Amino acid sequence: MSLLGTSFLNEIMLRNKQYTTGEILDLLRKKIITSLHQTGESGKSKDGMDISFVGINKATKEIQFSGAQNPLYIIRSNEEEPIESDKKVVGEKVTLYEIKGDKMPIGISGMLTPFKTNIIKYKKGDRLFMFSDGFADQFGGPKGKKLKYLPFKNTLLNYTHLPINEQLKQLEAIFEAWKKGFDLKDIESSNTPVTTYEQTDDVIVF
């Protein structure tokens, strides 16, 4: 599915037309459905793909975002204009804004409406985050449960002032500690692993 998605995205982009991000996902879904001969019938293929898709226009300083199941996070200084969003987590100096994608995959589903194109004016210093569900869905901690999205958001907020490579180190440290059974509040004071959970899924944070 990933190989098909990448190939079709490249094919769409090579048309060199002024598509919105939503139109690109519409075209991608159509190609996936046709390629896999999906009809929606019971017992037939219903494979799908989640995606966060962003276009950046440096001339107009605009971001276009469209998502299939997946959201976009934008972290912005509290001194700047707020972003219209579905959810937000407010920190002392910055706020994490969540713009949700549409609740349908790239592929056949019960709803085949056009994908929405969200347009956001970006500011200098904004940081955009796209990701798979691997980080939040990792089992671990004292009770062997999923890490979930709020701790993930708080981690991004807490370390957003650091250079990107340092943020990566913090994300990796928290992920590994969670797999070893530590409570997130006690990570820095804990040295001996409580247990070790296998990695649940692949992890991408971009």
C-alpha positions in Angstrom: 0.0 0.0 0.0 2.8 2.4 0.9 4.6 1.6 -2.4 1.4 2.2 -4.4 0.7 5.4 -2.5 4.2 6.8 -3.2 4.1 5.8 -6.9 0.7 7.4 -7.4 1.6 10.6 -5.5 4.7 11.0 -7.7 2.5 10.5 -10.8 0.0 13.0 -9.7 2.6 15.6 -8.8 4.4 15.2 -12.2 1.2 16.5 -13.9 2.4 20.0 -12.8 -1.1 21.2 -12.2 -2.2 23.6 -9.4 -4.1 21.0 -7.3 -5.1 21.7 -3.7 -3.9 19.1 -1.1 -7.5 17.9 -0.9 -7.7 17.4 -4.6 -4.5 15.4 -4.6 -5.9 13.1 -1.9 -9.1 12.7 -4.0 -7.0 11.7 -7.0 -4.8 9.4 -4.9 -7.9 7.6 -3.5 -9.4 7.1 -6.9 -6.1 5.6 -8.2 -5.9 3.2 -5.2 -9.5 2.1 -5.5 -9.0 1.4 -9.2 -5.7 -0.3 -8.8 -7.0 -2.7 -6.1 -10.3 -3.2 -7.9 -12.2 -2.1 -4.7 -16.0 -2.2 -4.9 -17.0 -2.0 -1.3 -18.7 -5.3 -1.5 -18.7 -7.6 1.5 -15.7 -9.9 1.4 -13.8 -7.8 -1.1 -10.6 -5.8 -0.5 -11.0 -2.8 1.7 -7.4 -2.0 2.3 -6.7 1.7 2.9 -4.0 4.1 3.9 -3.8 6.9 6.4 -1.9 10.0 5.4 -1.1 13.6 6.5 -0.4 15.8 3.4 1.0 19.3 3.5 1.7 21.9 0.8 3.7 25.0 1.6 3.4 28.2 -0.5 6.4 30.4 0.5 5.1 33.3 -1.7 1.8 33.6 0.2 3.1 32.1 3.5 0.3 29.6 3.5 0.1 26.0 4.5 -2.4 23.7 2.9 -3.2 20.5 4.9 -5.4 17.6 4.1 -5.5 14.3 6.1 -6.9 10.8 5.7 -7.5 9.8 9.3 -4.3 11.6 10.4 -4.0 15.2 11.8 -1.5 18.0 11.6 0.0 19.6 14.8 1.3 23.1 14.6 3.3 24.6 17.6 3.2 28.4 17.7 4.4 31.1 20.1 1.6 32.5 22.3 2.7 35.9 21.2 1.5 35.2 17.7 -2.0 35.1 16.3 -3.9 31.9 17.4 -4.7 29.2 14.8 -8.3 28.0 14.2 -8.1 24.4 15.2 -10.1 21.4 16.4 -8.1 21.0 19.6 -5.2 22.7 21.4 -2.9 22.3 24.3 -1.7 25.6 25.8 1.8 25.8 27.2 3.5 28.6 29.1 5.1 30.1 25.9 3.7 28.1 23.0 0.5 26.3 22.1 0.0 23.1 20.2 -2.8 23.3 17.7 -4.4 20.2 16.2 -6.0 20.3 12.8 -7.8 17.0 12.2 -7.9 15.1 8.9 -11.1 13.6 7.5 -12.4 10.4 9.1 -11.9 8.3 6.0 -8.9 6.4 4.5 -7.2 6.5 1.1 -9.2 3.6 -0.3 -12.7 2.4 -0.3 -14.9 3.3 2.7 -18.5 4.0 3.6 -17.8 7.7 3.0 -16.3 8.9 -0.3 -16.7 12.7 0.1 -14.0 15.1 -1.1 -11.1 15.6 1.2 -11.1 19.0 2.9 -8.3 21.5 2.2 -7.3 23.4 5.4 -5.5 26.7 4.7 -3.3 28.2 7.5 -1.2 31.4 7.3 2.1 30.4 8.8 4.4 32.5 11.0 8.1 32.5 11.4 9.0 30.0 14.1 6.0 27.7 13.6 6.8 24.0 13.8 4.7 21.4 12.0 4.5 17.8 13.1 3.1 14.8 11.1 3.4 11.3 12.4 2.1 7.7 12.3 0.2 6.3 15.3 3.2 4.2 16.4 4.4 6.5 19.2 1.0 7.0 20.9 -0.1 3.3 20.4 3.0 1.9 22.1 2.2 -0.4 25.1 4.2 0.2 28.3 4.3 2.2 31.5 3.5 0.8 34.9 0.2 -0.8 33.7 1.1 -2.0 30.2 -1.2 0.5 28.5 -0.9 2.6 25.4 1.1 5.8 25.8 -1.7 7.8 24.0 -1.7 11.2 22.4 -1.8 13.7 25.2 1.6 12.6 26.6 2.9 12.8 23.0 1.6 16.3 22.6 3.0 17.4 26.0 6.4 15.9 25.0 6.4 18.0 21.8 5.4 21.1 23.8 8.0 20.6 26.5 10.9 20.2 24.2 9.9 22.5 21.2 12.5 25.1 22.4 15.3 22.6 21.7 17.0 22.1 18.3 15.4 19.4 16.3 18.1 16.8 16.9 17.7 17.3 20.7 13.9 16.9 20.4 14.5 13.6 18.7 16.7 12.4 21.6 14.0 13.3 24.1 11.3 11.5 22.0 13.4 8.4 21.8 14.2 8.5 25.5 10.6 8.7 26.5 9.5 6.0 24.0 12.2 3.6 25.3 11.4 4.4 28.9 7.7 3.8 28.3 8.5 0.4 26.8 10.5 -0.5 29.9 7.5 0.1 32.1 8.4 3.5 33.6 5.8 6.1 34.5 6.4 9.2 32.4 6.7 11.3 35.6 9.5 9.1 36.9 11.6 8.6 33.8 14.6 10.7 34.9 14.8 9.2 38.4 14.4 5.6 37.2 17.3 3.4 36.1 16.2 -0.2 36.5 13.7 -1.4 33.9 10.5 -2.7 35.4 9.7 -4.9 32.3 10.2 -4.7 28.6 7.4 -4.5 26.1 8.0 -5.2 22.4 7.6 -2.4 20.0 4.0 -2.3 18.8 4.4 -0.7 15.4 6.7 1.4 13.2 7.2 5.0 14.4 7.4 8.1 12.3 7.5 11.6 13.6 8.2 14.2 10.9 
